[in-house]
Amino acid sequence: MHAITPYLLKSYKGRDTEKKESEHFDLSNIKGKDLLELLHKYMQSKSAHVYDFKEEKRVFKFSDIDFDIKRRTVSAFLVAGFYGVRSDIIDKSTGEIRFPKSESDAEVLRHYIQFTVPPGSTETIGLFHKSRGVGIKSLFDKLFKANFLLETQATLQITPYAHTGAVQEWAKGASVKSLKVKGFVPSSDITVNLARLGECNTEFTISPKIKKKGFKASFGPLSDFLTPEASSTQNEIITLLSNQGASVRTVAELNGARRTFEVGANSGGVVCDIPFAEGEDEVELKGGQPEFQSTQKWARSLTNDILKGVYGRRAFQI
């Protein structure tokens, strides 16, 4: 599973004693320095070779760095992996050991990372990629915050952005065209027999009934699934399906475009994971890992949705 988690970045400036509220720096001018350029500079400084973050027994480097001053966006892969555990890598077909992994070896994954700093804004949109539940936000947090403090003598806050704010336009206008349950294990004699051979996971899709010819069938607005009422039919469906598989996803449509959203007990809380999959979201995978250009295109579209959610329909777009 691949997913993008959006965050907001801010830098505390002080407190307005008259308004009795916090003030934050214009992130394009933090004591004369631009956050976008600081991010780019830091990525470049950690791209020459693999670096050792001993605190977490983790190696990392930045690659495929793309700096776009017109879009006010910098994106890259943060390549990272853990070491310190000896294990064997086996062939799934034969069960034979293909590679004995030592304690100094690290299996690395490419994590897409992107930051957009709108001109004159006190907020930056940060996108962090997860691969099978493994993310790199905490790693980036520890690495870059220290650098930011050194460069600006100011602190940086990186806070998660919840579903409804991040995809406000989709939540209000999109309609749900199907529900997908991942990791579904049906109850049958066949499943019991297959389970003896190995893990039996599959997926099923539910599509709405077509009530009238000429009308596009849907399960209703996406907002009813992202933040369902406790007594609603949508909440009942989500609860039922959540008990049948590892995750429940909605495929929603807005103005002819489709996007996948995960729903359920953990989807609308503090952290908002927006999954993407090859074939569903126009993101290409190579060897199970995202290809840069198609991921960037998808992430830019998501960023524009978030910017509209933060600043309204006339918001700066990348």
C-alpha positions in Angstrom: 0.0 0.0 0.0 1.2 3.5 -0.9 -0.3 6.7 0.6 0.5 10.4 0.9 0.1 12.1 4.3 -0.3 16.0 4.1 1.2 18.3 6.7 1.2 22.0 7.4 4.5 23.7 8.2 4.6 26.9 10.2 7.2 29.0 12.1 6.3 30.8 15.3 7.2 34.5 15.3 5.7 35.7 18.5 2.4 36.8 20.1 0.3 39.7 19.2 -0.5 41.3 22.6 -3.4 43.3 21.2 -5.2 40.5 19.3 -4.0 38.0 21.9 -3.1 35.4 19.2 0.1 33.8 17.8 1.9 35.3 14.9 3.9 33.3 12.4 6.6 34.2 9.9 6.0 34.7 6.2 7.8 31.5 5.1 9.2 33.1 2.0 10.9 35.7 4.2 12.0 34.3 7.6 14.5 36.9 8.7 15.5 37.3 5.1 15.5 33.6 4.2 13.1 31.6 2.1 11.9 28.2 3.4 11.7 26.9 -0.1 15.4 27.7 -0.8 16.4 26.3 2.6 14.6 23.0 1.9 16.3 22.8 -1.5 19.7 23.6 -0.1 19.4 21.0 2.6 18.2 18.3 0.1 21.1 19.0 -2.1 23.6 18.8 0.8 22.4 15.3 1.6 22.3 13.9 -1.9 25.9 13.1 -2.7 26.0 9.6 -1.0 24.2 7.6 1.7 24.2 9.2 5.2 24.0 7.4 8.5 21.4 8.6 11.0 22.8 6.6 14.0 20.0 7.7 16.4 17.6 5.5 14.5 20.1 3.1 12.9 18.8 4.4 9.6 20.6 5.3 6.3 19.2 8.0 4.0 19.8 10.3 1.1 17.8 12.6 -1.2 17.5 11.8 -4.9 15.6 13.1 -8.0 15.5 16.6 -6.5 13.3 18.9 -8.5 13.3 22.7 -7.6 10.5 24.7 -9.3 10.7 28.4 -8.3 7.7 29.3 -10.4 5.5 26.7 -8.7 7.2 27.5 -5.4 7.6 23.8 -5.0 10.5 21.4 -4.3 10.1 17.6 -4.5 12.4 14.6 -4.2 12.7 11.0 -3.1 13.9 10.5 0.4 15.6 7.2 0.1 15.8 5.5 3.6 16.1 2.2 5.3 16.9 0.6 8.6 20.0 -1.5 9.5 21.1 -3.3 12.6 19.1 -6.6 12.3 20.6 -9.7 10.6 18.1 -11.6 8.5 17.8 -13.6 5.3 16.1 -12.6 2.1 14.4 -15.6 0.5 12.8 -16.4 -2.8 9.1 -16.5 -2.3 8.7 -19.2 -4.9 11.4 -21.6 -3.8 12.0 -20.6 -0.2 15.7 -20.6 -0.9 18.0 -17.9 0.6 18.8 -15.3 -2.1 20.8 -13.0 0.0 22.0 -13.2 3.7 21.4 -9.7 5.1 23.9 -8.6 7.7 23.5 -6.1 10.5 25.2 -3.4 8.4 22.9 -3.9 5.5 19.8 -1.8 5.0 16.8 -2.4 2.8 15.9 1.0 1.4 12.7 2.4 0.0 12.1 5.5 -2.1 9.7 7.9 -0.3 8.2 10.8 -2.3 8.4 14.1 -0.5 7.1 17.5 -1.6 6.9 21.0 -0.2 5.0 24.0 -1.6 5.6 27.5 -0.1 2.9 29.9 -1.5 4.3 33.5 -1.9 3.6 35.6 1.2 2.1 32.7 3.1 2.6 31.6 6.8 1.8 28.0 5.9 3.6 25.4 3.7 2.0 22.3 2.4 4.2 19.2 3.0 3.5 15.8 1.5 5.1 12.7 2.9 4.9 9.3 1.3 4.3 6.0 3.2 5.0 2.6 1.8 3.2 -0.3 3.5 2.8 1.8 6.6 6.5 2.8 6.7 6.9 6.6 6.5 9.7 9.2 6.7 8.0 12.2 8.3 9.6 11.6 11.7 13.0 11.1 10.1 12.7 14.3 8.1 11.4 16.1 11.2 14.6 15.2 13.2 16.9 16.0 10.3 15.6 19.3 9.0 14.3 21.0 12.1 17.8 21.2 13.5 19.1 22.7 10.2 16.2 25.2 10.1 17.0 26.4 13.6 20.6 26.8 12.7 19.8 28.8 9.6 17.0 31.0 11.0 17.3 30.9 14.8 13.5 30.1 14.7 11.5 26.9 15.2 9.5 25.0 12.7 6.2 23.3 13.4 5.1 20.3 11.2 1.5 19.3 12.0 -0.8 16.8 10.4 -3.6 18.0 8.2 -7.0 16.1 8.6 -9.2 14.7 5.9 -11.9 17.4 5.5 -9.5 20.3 5.4 -7.0 18.7 3.0 -9.7 17.7 0.5 -12.4 20.2 1.2 -13.4 20.6 -2.5 -13.6 16.8 -3.0 -15.4 16.3 0.3 -18.1 18.8 -0.7 -18.5 18.0 -4.4 -17.3 14.5 -5.1 -19.7 11.5 -5.2 -18.7 8.0 -4.1 -18.7 5.5 -7.1 -17.5 2.4 -5.3 -16.3 0.9 -2.1 -13.2 -1.4 -2.0 -12.3 -3.7 0.9 -8.6 -4.6 1.0 -7.3 -7.7 2.7 -10.7 -9.4 2.7 -10.8 -13.0 3.9 -14.1 -14.6 2.9 -15.6 -17.3 5.2 -15.8 -20.6 3.3 -14.4 -24.1 3.2 -12.2 -23.0 0.2 -10.7 -20.3 2.3 -10.0 -22.6 5.2 -8.2 -25.1 2.8 -6.2 -22.3 1.2 -5.2 -20.8 4.5 -3.4 -24.1 5.3 -1.0 -23.3 2.4 -0.5 -19.6 3.3 -2.0 -16.2 3.9 -5.3 -15.8 2.0 -6.0 -12.1 1.3 -8.1 -10.7 -1.5 -10.3 -7.7 -2.3 -13.8 -7.0 -3.3 -15.6 -4.0 -4.7 -19.2 -2.8 -4.1 -20.9 -0.6 -6.7 -24.1 1.3 -6.2 -27.4 0.1 -7.9 -28.4 2.1 -10.9 -31.8 3.6 -10.0 -32.6 5.4 -13.3 -31.3 5.2 -16.8 -29.2 8.2 -17.8 -28.1 8.9 -14.2 -24.7 8.1 -12.8 -25.1 5.8 -9.8 -23.3 6.8 -6.5 -23.3 6.1 -2.8 -23.7 9.8 -2.1 -21.3 12.6 -1.3 -17.8 11.8 -0.2 -18.2 14.0 3.0 -20.8 11.5 4.3 -18.0 8.8 4.3 -15.1 10.9 5.6 -17.0 12.3 8.5 -20.1 10.1 8.9 -22.9 10.7 11.4 -22.9 8.1 14.1 -26.4 6.9 13.2 -26.0 7.2 9.5 -26.2 4.4 6.9 -22.7 5.4 5.7 -21.2 4.8 9.2 -23.0 1.5 9.5 -21.5 0.4 6.1 -18.0 1.5 7.1 -18.2 -0.2 10.4 -19.5 -3.4 8.8 -16.8 -3.4 6.1 -14.0 -2.5 8.5 -14.6 -5.7 10.3 -14.3 -7.7 7.1 -10.8 -6.5 5.9 -7.7 -4.6 6.5 -8.9 -1.3 5.0 -11.9 0.3 3.3 -11.5 2.7 0.5 -13.9 4.9 -1.5 -13.4 5.8 -5.1 -14.9 9.2 -5.6 -15.5 11.3 -8.7 -15.4 15.0 -9.2 -15.7 16.7 -12.6 -14.7 13.5 -14.4 -11.6 12.9 -12.2 -11.4 10.0 -9.7 -9.5 9.7 -6.5 -9.2 7.1 -3.8 -9.7 7.9 -0.1 -9.3 5.5 2.9 -12.2 5.6 5.3 -12.8 4.1 8.7 -11.9 4.5 12.4 -8.3 5.8 11.7 -8.9 7.7 8.4 -10.5 10.9 9.6 -8.5 11.4 12.8 -5.5 13.5 13.3 -3.5 12.0 10.4 -5.0 11.9 6.9 -3.6 9.2 4.7 -4.6 9.5 1.1 -3.8 6.2 -0.7 -2.8 5.8 -4.3 -2.5 2.7 -6.4 -1.2 1.8 -9.9 -4.1 1.8 -12.4 -6.4 3.7 -10.1 -4.6 7.0 -9.6 -2.3 7.3 -12.7 0.8 6.6 -10.5 3.2 4.2 -12.1 5.1 1.7 -9.9 8.4 0.2 -10.8 9.3 -2.9 -8.8 6.5 -2.0 -6.3 7.9 1.5 -5.7 6.5 4.8 -7.2 8.0 6.3 -10.3 8.9 9.9 -9.8 7.2 11.9 -12.6 3.8 10.2 -12.3 3.9 10.5 -8.5 4.8 14.2 -8.8 1.9 14.8 -11.2 -0.5 13.2 -8.9 0.9 15.0 -5.8 0.7 18.4 -7.5 -3.0 17.8 -8.2 -3.5 16.9 -4.6 -1.6 20.0 -3.4 -3.8 22.2 -5.5 -6.9 20.6 -3.8 -5.3 21.3 -0.4 -4.4 24.9 -1.3 -8.1 25.4 -2.2 -9.1 23.9 1.1 -6.8 26.2 3.0 -7.2 29.5 1.1 -10.4 29.1 -1.0 -11.1 28.6 -4.7 -8.9 31.5 -5.8 -5.9 30.1 -4.0 -2.4 30.0 -5.5 -2.0 26.9 -7.7 1.1 25.0 -8.7 
